[in-house]
Amino acid sequence: MVAYKRPLLGMRHVQVILIFLNITCLYIGRLNVGVSVVALTNSESTNPNFTEYEWTLTQKSYILSSFFWGYIFTQFLGGYLCKRFGVKGVMFWGSLISGVASALTPLFIHFGSWQGYCGIRVVMGLAQGLIFPCIHQHLARWSPPAERNRLGALSHTGIECGNVCAMFFSGMIAKSSLGWPGISYISAGVAFVWCAFWVFFAANNATESRFIGDAELHYIESSLKHNDDYHKTIIPIPWKAIWTSAPFMALFVARCCETWGLSTLQAEIPSYMNGVLDMDMKSNTFFSALPFLAMWCMSYVYLVAADVILAKNRLSLTALRKTINSLAFWIPCATLIGIGFLEKEQKNLAIVLMTISVGVNSGATIGSSLNTIDLSPNHASILMGIVNTAANMVPIVTPLVVGFIVKDEESRSEWQIVFIIASVLFFIGNCVFLIFGTAVSQPWDADDFLQSPQPELAIKPSPKEISFINNKKDPAESLDR
């Protein structure tokens, strides 16, 4: 028997780099709308040589939220399609359509004004909604369990990178000779370049890669412990078992609570600082970007710390996730309340607390976001589709709740209610995750789970699935996941 040495670097790291770059590209296209809207409605602040539009605050809010109108509807579809047709094709088409939507944005604005802008943003949201479930499935297929936390966390730092790039570079482009249309064109170009690299280097799994070595292939496939025909098998989805799983529902609650708190930090605190503390952060690029820079830096601090702790066996993966998630949830829980009691003379402290809140919250990626892969590598895309659908409805609801509570932006007491609600949800969400959460693979992740004698947890298989089950090898050959 050939002895294979574990390769230090390989194609699994290329896949992670591709995912990192994909997330960065997606977030640049998603978040540059904030700068674009300013440039479109106030050309004197960027480049006066381009058309300026007179849009109301309500119309601007429609533009800013329109991406999510499409985004929430394709999460489930993305999870299903990548299991049915493979991650490579779905991610390619999702990213390509998103890039095309970005390239067509100036044209839609020219002919359709703010309504056209909303329409093309909905299309972009529909395309990007397919992708994150695919990312989690791809990580599950390419990451050996011993490296899953490291590779998953590293790929997701593209979120923070995309935030920073969208904020810095979009402003620079808008002020250049390219003007506000250049923001969309460059975002599209970046997406198209990524698609070219993805087609050349990506593979649905290690066995399909053209560039992987024998040692790395054996290392990945042997560590995943699955059947020989695993990559050719479409495993039935145990829907009832998923929805009645306490660890999954704990993750579901935690992610929704975290999104509520983070959306409050990102979207509402600048309005509070402007209204109550008389401080316009949006006019200062550095202070606006500072929380996201802190978030990006802290994501690597968490990554290195988690890697060291796991390597030295100081904590189990479950204990590590719960510890980091507690930091990511409960520190912002405290700072949010603190911000609500600051005076106008304490603006610097407000910036510090906001930066700490957003920076520390980056630990939620390692703490709970990657937990979908822990619970079920086989169904990671489905779990991500469910969680991401619910979580991305929250940013649509949060502004409505804030608008209902805050009638006067200069009223400290009204804003304190908003912050208390976010803090309570941060606290409760993590408590639920601490009690019921786990990083242990669940029984319903097994390849042959729906063949087991648990009729109350099984779904009725289709004729095609029945035919597959009848022709399948002896279940004894399957390895316990």
C-alpha positions in Angstrom: 0.0 0.0 0.0 1.3 3.4 -0.9 2.1 5.7 2.0 0.9 9.3 1.4 2.3 12.2 3.3 -0.1 15.0 4.2 0.6 17.9 1.8 1.1 21.3 3.5 -0.3 23.3 0.6 -2.4 22.1 -2.4 -5.5 22.5 -4.5 -7.7 22.7 -1.4 -6.0 26.0 -0.6 -6.6 27.2 -4.2 -10.3 26.5 -3.7 -10.3 28.6 -0.5 -8.5 31.5 -2.2 -11.1 31.3 -5.0 -13.9 31.4 -2.5 -12.2 34.3 -0.7 -11.9 36.3 -3.9 -15.5 35.4 -4.9 -16.9 36.7 -1.6 -14.8 39.8 -2.0 -16.2 40.4 -5.5 -19.7 39.8 -4.4 -19.6 42.2 -1.5 -18.0 44.9 -3.7 -20.9 44.6 -6.1 -23.4 44.4 -3.3 -22.2 47.3 -1.1 -20.9 49.8 -3.6 -24.5 51.0 -4.0 -24.1 53.3 -0.9 -21.4 55.3 -2.6 -23.1 55.2 -6.0 -26.3 56.7 -4.6 -24.4 59.6 -3.1 -22.5 60.2 -6.4 -25.7 59.9 -8.4 -27.6 62.5 -6.3 -24.7 64.8 -5.4 -22.3 65.0 -8.3 -20.5 68.0 -6.9 -19.1 65.7 -4.2 -17.6 63.3 -6.8 -17.5 64.2 -10.5 -19.8 67.0 -11.8 -19.4 65.9 -15.4 -21.9 63.1 -15.0 -25.7 63.2 -14.8 -27.2 64.0 -11.4 -30.6 62.7 -10.2 -33.0 64.2 -7.8 -34.3 61.2 -5.8 -36.2 61.4 -2.5 -35.1 59.7 0.7 -37.8 57.1 0.2 -36.6 56.3 -3.3 -33.0 56.0 -2.1 -34.1 53.6 0.6 -35.8 51.5 -2.0 -32.6 51.4 -4.0 -30.5 50.4 -0.9 -32.8 47.6 0.1 -33.8 46.3 -3.4 -30.8 43.8 -3.5 -32.3 41.9 -0.6 -35.7 41.6 -2.3 -34.1 39.2 -4.8 -31.4 37.8 -2.4 -33.8 36.1 0.0 -35.7 34.2 -2.7 -32.8 32.1 -4.2 -31.1 30.7 -1.1 -33.1 27.5 -1.1 -32.7 27.2 -4.8 -28.9 27.6 -4.6 -28.7 24.8 -2.0 -30.8 22.5 -4.2 -29.0 23.3 -7.5 -25.5 22.7 -6.2 -26.5 19.3 -4.8 -28.2 18.5 -8.1 -25.7 19.9 -10.6 -22.5 20.6 -8.7 -21.1 23.7 -7.1 -18.8 24.7 -9.9 -21.5 25.5 -12.5 -23.9 27.1 -10.1 -21.3 29.5 -8.6 -20.1 30.3 -12.1 -23.5 31.3 -13.4 -24.5 33.1 -10.2 -21.3 35.2 -10.3 -21.5 35.8 -14.0 -25.1 37.0 -13.9 -24.2 39.3 -10.9 -21.3 40.7 -13.0 -23.6 41.3 -16.0 -26.2 43.0 -13.8 -23.4 45.3 -12.5 -22.3 46.1 -16.0 -25.8 47.0 -17.1 -26.5 49.2 -14.0 -25.7 52.5 -15.7 -27.9 51.7 -18.7 -30.8 50.8 -16.4 -30.4 54.0 -14.5 -30.3 56.0 -17.7 -33.5 54.6 -19.0 -35.4 53.7 -15.8 -34.1 56.2 -13.2 -34.4 54.9 -9.6 -37.0 52.2 -10.7 -34.5 50.8 -13.2 -31.8 50.9 -10.5 -34.0 48.9 -8.2 -34.8 46.4 -10.9 -31.2 45.6 -11.8 -30.3 45.3 -8.1 -33.1 42.7 -7.6 -31.6 40.7 -10.5 -28.2 41.0 -8.8 -29.7 39.8 -5.5 -31.3 36.8 -7.2 -28.0 35.8 -8.7 -25.9 36.3 -5.6 -28.5 34.4 -3.5 -27.5 31.2 -5.2 -23.8 31.4 -4.1 -23.4 31.2 -0.3 -25.1 27.8 0.0 -22.7 26.6 -2.7 -19.7 28.0 -0.8 -20.6 26.0 2.3 -21.1 22.8 0.2 -17.8 23.4 -1.5 -15.9 23.8 1.8 -17.5 20.6 3.0 -16.3 18.6 0.0 -12.8 20.1 -0.1 -11.9 20.6 3.6 -10.5 17.7 5.7 -12.2 17.9 9.1 -8.9 18.8 10.9 -8.6 21.9 8.6 -12.3 22.8 8.2 -12.4 25.6 10.7 -9.2 27.2 9.4 -10.1 27.0 5.7 -13.7 28.0 6.3 -12.8 31.0 8.4 -10.0 32.1 5.9 -12.4 32.0 3.0 -15.0 34.1 4.8 -12.6 36.9 5.6 -13.6 38.0 2.0 -16.7 39.5 3.6 -14.7 42.0 5.6 -12.3 42.6 2.6 -15.3 43.3 0.4 -16.7 45.7 2.9 -13.5 47.7 3.0 -12.8 47.6 -0.7 -16.4 48.7 -1.6 -16.1 51.7 0.8 -12.6 52.8 -0.2 -12.4 52.1 -3.9 -15.9 53.1 -4.9 -15.3 56.6 -3.6 -12.0 56.9 -5.4 -13.6 55.6 -8.7 -16.6 58.0 -8.4 -14.2 61.0 -8.1 -12.1 59.9 -11.0 -12.7 60.5 -14.7 -14.9 57.3 -14.8 -17.5 58.9 -12.5 -20.3 56.9 -10.9 -20.7 54.6 -13.9 -17.1 53.4 -13.4 -18.1 51.9 -10.0 -20.4 49.4 -11.8 -18.1 48.8 -14.7 -15.1 48.0 -12.5 -17.2 45.8 -10.2 -18.4 43.9 -13.3 -14.8 43.5 -14.6 -13.6 42.1 -11.3 -16.5 39.6 -11.4 -15.7 38.5 -15.0 -12.0 38.0 -14.2 -12.9 35.8 -11.2 -15.2 33.7 -13.4 -12.3 33.0 -15.7 -10.1 31.8 -12.8 -13.0 29.7 -11.4 -13.6 27.9 -14.7 -9.9 27.0 -15.0 -9.0 26.0 -11.4 -12.3 25.0 -9.7 -13.6 21.5 -9.3 -16.7 20.2 -7.6 -14.6 17.9 -5.4 -11.0 16.6 -5.2 -11.6 13.6 -7.5 -12.6 15.9 -10.4 -9.6 18.3 -10.1 -7.2 18.3 -13.0 -4.3 19.7 -10.9 -4.5 17.8 -7.6 -1.7 15.4 -6.6 -2.2 11.9 -5.5 -1.1 12.6 -2.0 -3.5 15.5 -1.4 -6.3 13.5 -3.1 -5.8 10.6 -0.8 -5.5 12.9 2.2 -8.8 14.7 1.5 -10.9 11.7 0.4 -9.7 9.4 3.2 -10.4 12.1 5.9 -14.0 12.6 4.7 -14.8 8.9 5.3 -17.5 8.3 2.7 -18.6 5.6 0.2 -16.7 5.0 -3.0 -19.7 6.2 -5.1 -20.3 9.3 -2.8 -19.6 12.0 -5.4 -21.9 10.4 -7.9 -24.8 10.0 -5.4 -27.6 12.5 -4.8 -28.3 12.0 -1.1 -32.0 12.5 -0.2 -32.6 15.5 2.1 -34.1 14.6 5.6 -36.3 17.6 5.8 -38.2 16.6 9.0 -35.0 15.6 10.8 -33.4 19.0 9.9 -36.3 21.1 11.1 -36.7 19.1 14.4 -33.0 19.2 15.1 -32.2 21.2 18.3 -28.6 22.0 17.3 -29.8 23.3 13.9 -32.6 25.4 15.4 -30.1 26.8 17.9 -27.9 27.8 15.0 -31.0 29.3 13.2 -31.9 31.4 16.1 -28.3 32.5 16.8 -27.8 33.6 13.2 -31.0 35.6 13.0 -30.3 37.4 16.3 -26.7 38.2 15.2 -27.9 39.6 12.0 -30.4 41.9 13.8 -27.6 43.1 16.1 -25.1 43.6 13.3 -27.6 45.4 11.1 -28.3 47.8 14.0 -24.6 48.4 14.4 -24.0 48.9 10.7 -27.1 50.8 9.6 -28.6 52.6 12.5 -25.7 53.8 14.8 -24.5 56.3 12.2 -28.0 57.9 12.2 -27.9 57.9 16.0 -24.5 59.5 16.1 -25.7 62.2 13.6 -29.0 62.8 15.4 -28.1 62.5 19.1 -24.4 63.1 19.2 -24.4 65.7 16.3 -21.8 63.7 14.4 -21.9 63.0 10.7 -19.8 59.9 10.2 -20.9 59.4 6.6 -19.0 62.5 5.6 -15.7 61.1 7.0 -14.5 58.2 5.0 -11.9 57.1 7.6 -14.3 57.0 10.5 -16.9 55.2 8.3 -14.4 52.6 7.2 -12.7 52.2 10.6 -15.2 49.6 12.0 -14.9 47.5 8.9 -11.1 47.7 9.0 -11.3 46.5 12.6 -13.6 43.7 11.6 -11.2 42.6 8.9 -8.2 42.6 11.2 -10.1 40.9 14.0 -11.2 38.1 11.7 -7.6 37.1 11.3 -7.0 37.4 15.1 -9.8 34.9 15.7 -8.6 32.7 12.9 -5.0 32.4 14.3 -6.2 32.0 17.9 -8.7 29.3 16.9 -6.1 27.4 14.9 -3.6 27.5 17.9 -6.2 26.4 20.4 -7.4 23.5 18.2 -3.8 22.4 17.4 -2.9 22.2 21.0 -6.2 20.5 22.0 -7.0 23.1 24.6 -10.7 23.1 23.6 -13.0 20.9 21.6 -14.4 22.4 18.4 -17.8 22.8 20.1 -16.3 24.6 23.1 -14.2 26.8 20.8 -17.3 27.8 18.7 -19.3 28.6 21.8 -16.5 30.6 23.4 -15.8 32.7 20.3 -19.5 33.1 19.7 -20.0 34.4 23.2 -17.3 37.1 22.7 -18.8 38.0 19.3 -22.4 38.4 20.7 -22.0 39.5 24.3 -19.3 42.2 23.9 -21.5 44.1 21.3 -24.4 43.4 23.6 -22.7 45.6 26.3 -21.3 48.2 24.0 -24.6 48.9 22.3 -26.2 49.8 25.6 -23.1 51.9 26.5 -23.3 53.9 23.2 -26.9 54.8 24.1 -25.8 56.7 27.2 -23.0 58.8 25.8 -23.1 62.6 25.7 -22.3 64.9 22.8 -18.9 65.6 24.3 -18.0 61.9 24.1 -17.9 61.5 20.4 -14.4 59.8 20.4 -15.6 57.2 22.9 -18.6 56.6 20.6 -16.3 55.8 17.7 -14.2 53.5 19.9 -17.2 51.6 21.1 -18.7 51.2 17.6 -15.3 50.0 16.3 -15.0 47.5 19.1 -18.6 46.3 18.6 -18.2 45.7 14.8 -14.6 44.4 15.1 -15.4 41.8 17.9 -18.5 40.7 16.1 -16.4 39.3 13.3 -15.9 36.2 15.5 -19.4 35.2 14.6 -18.1 33.6 11.5 -16.0 31.0 13.4 -18.5 31.0 16.3 -21.6 30.0 14.5 -21.7 30.8 10.7 -19.5 27.8 9.8 -21.5 25.5 12.1 -23.6 24.4 9.1 -20.6 22.3 7.9 -20.1 20.8 11.4 -23.7 19.7 11.7 -24.0 18.2 8.2 -21.2 18.2 5.6 -23.6 16.3 3.3 -26.4 18.9 3.6 -24.4 22.0 4.3 -25.8 23.9 1.3 -29.4 23.2 2.4 -28.7 24.3 6.0 -27.0 27.5 4.7 -29.9 28.1 2.4 -32.4 27.9 5.2 -30.4 30.0 7.7 -29.4 32.6 5.1 -32.9 33.1 3.9 -34.2 33.9 7.4 -31.1 35.9 8.4 -31.3 38.2 5.3 -35.0 39.0 6.0 -33.8 40.6 9.2 -32.1 43.7 7.5 -35.4 44.3 5.8 -37.3 44.3 9.0 -34.9 46.2 11.3 -35.3 49.6 9.6 -39.0 49.3 9.8 -38.9 48.6 13.6 -36.5 51.5 14.1 -38.7 53.7 12.1 -41.7 52.7 14.3 -39.8 53.4 17.5 -37.7 56.5 16.6 -40.0 59.4 15.7 -37.3 62.0 16.6 -33.7 61.2 15.6 -32.5 63.5 18.4 -34.4 61.6 21.1 -31.9 59.7 23.2 -34.6 57.7 25.0 -36.1 56.4 21.8 -32.7 55.3 20.5 -32.0 53.5 23.8 -35.0 51.3 23.2 -33.6 50.3 19.8 -30.2 49.4 21.3 -31.8 47.5 24.2 -33.8 45.4 21.7 -30.6 44.6 19.8 -28.7 43.8 23.0 -31.4 41.5 24.3 -31.4 39.6 21.0 -27.6 39.3 21.0 -27.8 37.9 24.6 -30.7 35.5 24.0 -29.3 34.3 20.7 -26.0 33.2 22.2 -27.7 31.7 25.3 -29.8 29.4 22.9 -26.6 28.5 21.0 -24.7 27.7 24.3 -27.5 25.4 25.5 -28.4 23.6 22.4 -25.6 24.2 19.9 -22.9 21.7 19.0 -20.1 21.1 16.4 -20.8 17.4 16.2 -22.0 15.9 13.0 -25.7 14.9 13.4 -27.2 11.4 12.8 -29.3 12.7 9.9 -26.1 13.6 8.0 -25.4 9.9 7.3 -25.6 8.9 3.6 -28.1 6.2 4.4 -30.1 8.0 7.1 -33.4 7.7 5.3 -32.9 4.0 5.0 -32.7 3.6 8.8 -35.7 2.2 10.7 -36.9 5.7 11.9 -40.2 6.2 10.0 -41.0 9.3 12.1 -37.9 11.0 10.7 -38.0 9.7 7.2 -39.7 11.3 4.1 -41.4 9.3 1.5 -38.8 8.7 -1.3 -39.6 9.3 -4.9 -39.7 6.4 -7.4 -36.2 7.5 -8.6 -34.9 7.4 -5.1 -36.5 4.0 -4.5 -34.7 2.7 -7.6 -31.4 4.1 -6.3 -31.8 2.6 -2.8 -32.6 -0.8 -4.3 -29.5 -0.8 -6.4 -27.2 0.6 -3.7 -24.5 -1.4 -2.2 -24.8 -3.1 1.3 -25.2 -0.3 3.8 -22.7 -2.0 6.0 -20.1 -0.7 3.6 -20.9 2.9 4.5 -18.7 4.5 7.1 -20.2 6.3 10.0 -20.0 10.1 9.5 
